């Protein structure tokens, strides 16, 4: 049994002479130590008459030294105020015990629930946070000092078209990748290619992307042509990490995942850190080209696409996007773009006004008669309930898992008694494993169906409320109103060639039209 130290204290001479307080503390502490599995040598019983306001007490100092040297695995006291009156002193002793791997035990209450314990936890948390801030500050100052010395911060040194010289903290041109960078700039400058067209051409030529794959995205090309480092202009301390505009739920390790520019006066120029791959004149011309493309895109974006975000491809599953063509608006599958998919989707494009009219006609019919929506909800509810059995199926499956665990224990017991060979044991184990997987799969399915049933109840109430509110005003509906209706009814328009079906709260797999598509 590991040894423990008992520390008992009284603060008045009268209590010490009577001995009642010290003896009662000692007896209670000895009993508590034995219950916790510790032995207490006679020389480790420390009974002291001293003020609790002072940490420098002879017997307490001896006990602390025994703990620090590892000769005792616990320090037992009657209560926190018997150890010390000052919570900071308790925190110091608790820290010493923790570092030595010894426990600090109190009879009257656990340390973590006492006011002193809560203070200690706060102090420890504050100290840890302070240390993190110190590390962060040292890191920032180190990066800044490195930048002021003309060297790139290590974390931002990697760049397509260059190798990184760690010893000097600068980039060196990788001629093979730099040749690709020059081609990209020249294509935009001389042929007026868009970022998407550049990505397509790179993929067609089989040029590996910066990540080594054969696929190039518009964003990848955009990061290259918009980075002034390729023209020899390099800055450190340009960005800072901030919270994203739409933070993800959950306990993410890193909260500040979005970058935004620091004020220009905080940037640190690094004139010799990155040799130029393209001239400054070429970089400026390409930037103007991109600005022109952006203005064109903004003009095209003036067209309103009512079904934006609600149309999906029945063949490849990707979203349809709105695109003007020959003076008309069209919906096209994103998979038709070759930089999105190696094998472009061949689904048809559809004239926007015709597709929108068909969908709105169906929505109007549903909103005027909410009974159609409620009937579909009930149909879904019946479909989910079919085959589910009673609501206590989950409990029944849990009992089956317990029975399997018992069966497994009996099997191992029989094997140790020599009643099974190794081969028989493996066979039985495999059978139990398959049964367990089947039960767990059934549990997951049931849990998902229960969740879907709960969602249906919410959907039904929301649909009733929405339909009742808007059915009287359908004739006055505008663009924003119909967009709201599409979201409220969870509408998905699935297009497969000339066949269009609606999904969501509205009837599943309900074919509403068959329209002719343009030549595309």
N, C-alpha and C positions, 0 to 999 in steps of 0.2 A: 504494500500500500504506500502511495506517495505521502511524504510528510507535509504537514501544514503548520503554520504559525498562528497562535492565538494572541490577539492583542486586546487587552482590556484596560480601561482607563477610568479613573475618578478624578474630580477636579478640586475636592476639598480635603483638608487634613483629617476632618472628623470622619468622613466616609472611609478614608484609607485605614484609620485606626480601628473602626468598627469592622471593617472587612466585609460587611454584608453585600455591598454593591459589587465589589470586585469578585467575590466568591460566586455570587449568583450569575454574573456575566461569564465567569470561567466555566462553571458547570454547564450553562446553556450552550456556550460555544463548543465545548468538548463533545456534547451530544450531537450538535449540528454537524460538526466535522466528521464524526463517525458515520452519521447517516449519509453524508456525501462521499464516503469511501476514503477518508483521509485518516492517517495516524498522526498523533501529536506527541513528540518526545517532550519530556519534562522541561528540558532547557529551551524549548520553543514556546513555552507558556509565559507570555510577557504581561505582567501586571504593573501598571504605572500610575503614579499619583502626579498629575501635571495638568496644566491648563491646555484646553483644546484649541486655543487661539494661536498657539505657537507650533510650527512644524518641526522645530529643532528640539526634539525630546530624546533622551538617551536610549530608552528601550525601543521607541518607534524607529529611531535611526538604525538600531541593530536589526530590527525586523526587516526594514527596507533593504539593508545590505544582504541579508540572507536570501531575500527574494531575487535581488539583482544577480547574485552569484549562482542562482539555480539550485540552491540547497533546499528550497521549499517550493511546492507547487500550488500553494494556496495561502492566502492571508485572510483569517476569519476574525470578524468583529461583531459585537452585539448589534450595533446600529451605526449609522453614518456619523452621528454627532459624537459617538465614543471614539471614532477614528480621528476626526478633526471637526472644528466648528466652521472653518472657512471652506466653502465649496471648491475654491481654486486649489486648496491643499489636497482635497480628495481627488480632484482631477489629476494632480501631479502623481499621486500614489497609484491611481488607476492606470495611468499611462506607463508607469514603471512596471506594474504587474503584467500589463499586456505585452510589453516588449520582452519580458522574461518568460512569457508563456505560463504565468501563474494566474489563478483566479482570485478575484476579490469578492468575498462572500459576506453577507450581512444576514443576521437572523430575522430582524423585524420586517424587512421588506427588500425585494430585489433592487439592486442599484439602478437598473434601467427605468423603474417606475417611480422612484423617489424624486423629489424636486432637485436634489443634488445630481442624481443620475441624468435627469433631463438637461440640466445645465451642462454636464460633462459632454453629453451627446451634441448639444448645440456648439460647445466650444470646439469639439473635434471636427464637426462639420464646417464650422467657420474657418478653422485652421487648414482643412483640406481645400476649401474654396480659395483661401488666401494663397496657398501653395500653387494651385492651378493658375491663378491670376499672375503669380510671379513667373511661372514657367512661360505663360503666354507672353508676358511683357519681355522676358529675356529672349524669346524666339523672335518677336517683332523687332526688338532692338538689334538682334544678330543679323536678321535679314536686311534691316536698314543699313547697318554698318557695312555689310557685304555689298549692297547696292551702291553706297557712297564711294566704295573702293573700286567701282567700275565692274563688279562681278554680278552675274545673274544669280538670284536666289535659286537654290537647287530645285525646289518644288515646281518652278515654272520654267525650267530650262529646256524641256523637251519641245521640239517644234519640227514638223514635217519639212524636209528639205535640208536639215542640219544634223550634225552630231554635236555632242556636248563635251567640251574639254573641262573635266572636273578640276584639274590642277590650276588652270587659269580662270575658270569661271566664265568662259565665253563659248559661243557657238562657232562651229566650223562647217562650211558648206559641204553637203553630201551631193556630189555632182549628178548622180542618177536621179535622185528625188528633186533636186533643184531644176533639172530639165523639165520635169512634169509641171512644176510650179510656173516656169516661164511659159509653157504651152497654155496653161489655164489663163494666165493674164493676157496672152496674145489672142486667144480665141475670143475673149470678151471684148478686147480692144478693136481687133481687126474685123471679126465676123459678127460682132454684136450678139453673141450667144448669151442666153439667159443662164442662170445657175443650174436650172434643171437640164438644159441642153448640154451644158458642159459635163454634168454628171453622167448623162447618157453616153456621150462620146468616150469618156474615160472608161466606162464599163464595157463598151463595144471594143475598145482597143485592148481590153484585158489587163489594164494597168492596176496593180494592187492599191487599195486604199491605204490611208495611214495606219489602219488597224490590221492590214494584211489581207482583207477579203477582196473579192472582185466587185463589191458593190460600193458605189459612191452616192452619197446623199447631197441634196441641195445645201443643207446646213454645213456639211463638211467642206464643200467648195466655197461657201460663203465665208467661213472662218479663215480660209486662206487668202482670198482676194481682199478681205477687209482688214487684214492684220498689217499695220505699218512696219512691223519688224522685217518684212520681206524687202522693203525699200531701204533698210538700214537704220530705221528709227526704232529704238528700243527704250522702253520705260519700265521701271520697277515701281511698286507701290501704287499701281493704277487702280486696283480694285479692292473692295472690302466685302467680306461675307456678311450677309444679312438674312433675316427670316424670309422665307418665300411668301409670295402674296397669298397663296392658298396652302398653308402648312398642312402636312399629312398628319392624321391622327396617330396616336400611339407614342410609345417612348422611344423615339429615334435617338440614335447615339449622337448624331450631329444635327443641330437645329438650324444653323445658318447655312443653308444650301444654295442660296441665290447670291450672285455677284452683282455689284453695282459699282459705277465709277466713283472714285474719290474726287474731291476738288482738284482742279488742274494744278494748283500751286503745290500739292502734295506729291505730285509725280516726281520720280527721280530719273533723269535722263542717263542712259548708259551708251555713250557715243560709239564705243568700240566693242560692244558685246555681241553684235550680230552683223556680219557682213551682208551687204545688199545682194539680193538675187535678181531684182528688177530695179530699173531706174525710178527715181521719184516722179518723173514726168509720166511714166507709164502707169504707175500706181494711182496718180491723181486722175488720169484719163479713165481708168477702169472704175474709179469711185464715182465719177460723173455718169458713166454708163449705168452703173447700178442704181443711182439716184433716178435716172430716167426710167429704168425698168420699174422702179417702185412707184413713180408717178403714174405710169401706165396701169399698173396693178390696182392702184387706188381708184383710178377712173373706172376700171372694170368692176371694182367692188361696189360701185354705186348701184349696180343692179341688185335688186332684192330677190333672194332665193328663199321662198317660204319654207321649203322642206329641208333646208340646210341642216345637216346633222341627224336627219330622220330617214334618209334613204340609204339602204345597204345593198350590196351586190349579192344576188342569189347564187352566184357561181364561185366567187373567191372570198366572199365575206367582208370585203373592204367597203369603206364608205364611198358614196357618190359625192362629187363636188360640183359646184355651179361654174359654168364657163360660157362666156358669150361666143357665138360663132355665126359669121355672116349676118350680123345684125339681130340674131335671135339668142335667147337664153337656152342653155342645155344643161342637163345633168349627165355627168360621165363618171364611170368607175375609176377610182384612184389607181386601181391595178393596171389600167391601160398605160400608165406612165412607166417607161422602161427603167427609170432609175428607182422606181418603187418595187418592181418585180422583174426578175430575170426573164420570166415568160409572161409577157403582157396578157392581161385578161381580155377576152374577146366579147365581153358583154356589150349590148347595144347602148348607145346614148339615147336620151329621150328629151324631146322639146319640153321646156320647163312649164310653159303655160298650160299645155295639155295635161301633163302629169299632175300639176297642182290642182287643176279643175276637177280631175277625177277623184283625187283624194279628198278635196273639200266637199264634194258632193256626198261622199260616203260619211264624212264626219258630220255634216249637217243632218243627214238622216239619223245618225246615232244620237246626236245632241237633242233633236226634237223628240225622240222616243227613248228615254233612258232605260226603258224596260229591256231593250236589246242588249245594253251593256250589262245590266244586272243579270240577265239570263246567261250571258257568257261567263260572268263571274261564278255563278252557281254551277255551270257546266264544268268549269275548272276545278271548283271545290269538290264536286263529285268524282272527277278524275283523280284528284290527289288522294281522296279518301279511299278509293277503290284499292283493295289489297292491303290496307294498312292495319286491319284488325282493330282490336280495342286500344284505347289510349294507354293501357298499361303494357303494351308490347315492349317498350324500352326496358321496363323492370323485368319482364320475362327473359329478355336477352341478357340482362345483367346476371340473372340467376344461372343462365346457361354458361356464362363465362366463369362464374364461381365453380360450377360443377366441373368444367373442363380443367380448372386449376387443381381441384381435388383429384381428378382422374390422373393428372400429370404427376402429382405427388405420389399417388399409389403405384403408378408405373415405375417411378424411380426407386421406391421402396422395394418393389418386387425384383427389380434389376439387381439391387445391392444384395438381395438374398439368393441370387443366382437362378431366379425363375425365368429370366429372359436372356437371350443371347444379344450380342451387339446388334446384329442385323434386325432382330425382332424389335429391339428398343428404337432403332432408327425408323422402322416402319410405323410403329405406334406414334412416335413423336411427330412424324410427318402428317399422319392422319389428324392428330390433335391440332397441329398448326393450321391445316386447311380449314378445319371446323372453326377455329378461332377467327381466321381471316374472314370467313363467310359471315359469322355473327357480327363482327365489327363493321363489315360492309353494310349489312342490313341495318345496324344501328345508325350509321351515317346517313343512309337513305331515309330512314324514318325521321331522324332529326331534321333533315333538309325539308321533308314534306310538311312537318309540323310548322317549320318556319315559313314555308310558302303559304300555308293556310292562314297564318297570322297576317302575312303581307296582304293576302286577298281581302281580309276583313277591312284592313286600312284602305285598300284600293277601292273597295265597294263604297265605303262611307265618303271617300274623297270624290268619287265619280258622281254619286248622288247629289252631293252638295254642289259640285261644279255645274252639272247639267241643270239643276234647278235654278242656279243663278244666271246662267247665260242663255237658256233656251228662249227666253222672251226677247233677247236683244240680238239674235243672229243676223238680222238684216243690216244692223249697224256695225257688224264686225269689220275691223281693219286688219292690217298686217300683224300688228303686235297682239291683237286678240286671238287670231288664228294660231300664232306661234305658241301662245299660252295654252290653247286648246290641245295642240299637238303634244305638249309636255304633260298636261294633266291626264290625258288618255294614254300616255306612255306609248305613243304611236311609232311604229317602225314600218316603213314602206320598203318591201323587198321586191327587187326587180330582177327578173331572169328572162333575158331576151325581150319578147313582147308581152310576157305575162307579169302582171303586177298584183301583189297580194299585200294585205294589211295585217299587221301583228301588233300585239299589245293588249290593252283592255278590250279592244274590239275583237270580233271573232277570229280565232286562229285559222290560218290557211284559207281565209275567205278571199277567193278570187274576185276582184272587183272590175277588172277590165282586161282587155287584150288590145294593145295599141300598136300601130305600125311605127317603127323607129326609122329615123332618117339614115341615109347612107353615111357611115362614120368610120 
